[in-house]
Amino acid sequence: MAKIVNDDSKLSISLNVKQFKPEELSVNLDGRTLKIEGKQEIKEENAYTVRTFVRQWRLPKKVDVEQLKSTLTEDGHLAVDAPKISKKTSTPRSIEIQKTAPPKENEKLNEH
């Protein structure tokens, strides 16, 4: 089961994948769709076991997908993190009105 933190500053998804080796995992992004997959094949003398999972999420528009990072801890937790895009709020300010020179006589004639 995934643990998801989606607050004002970041999106964080954490999965327990301790049954999988790093080379058996993949994290892919297609547009705004994040897909985490795991595939494990165990061959034994009299048995062949395949264990797979696929988890997929549609990321919110505020998530900065260019900054997406994934990490795997030694105890088998895969984390995918991305900051949110911060909207810089503009500070209220006064806009000065610039005065322009009056048009010259030749420019007035060309306007008509």
Summary of the structure (lengths in Angstrom):
residues: 112
radius of gyration: 27.4
end to end distance: 73.0
largest distance: 99.4
contacts: 214
relative contact order: 0.21
helix: 12%
strand: 46%
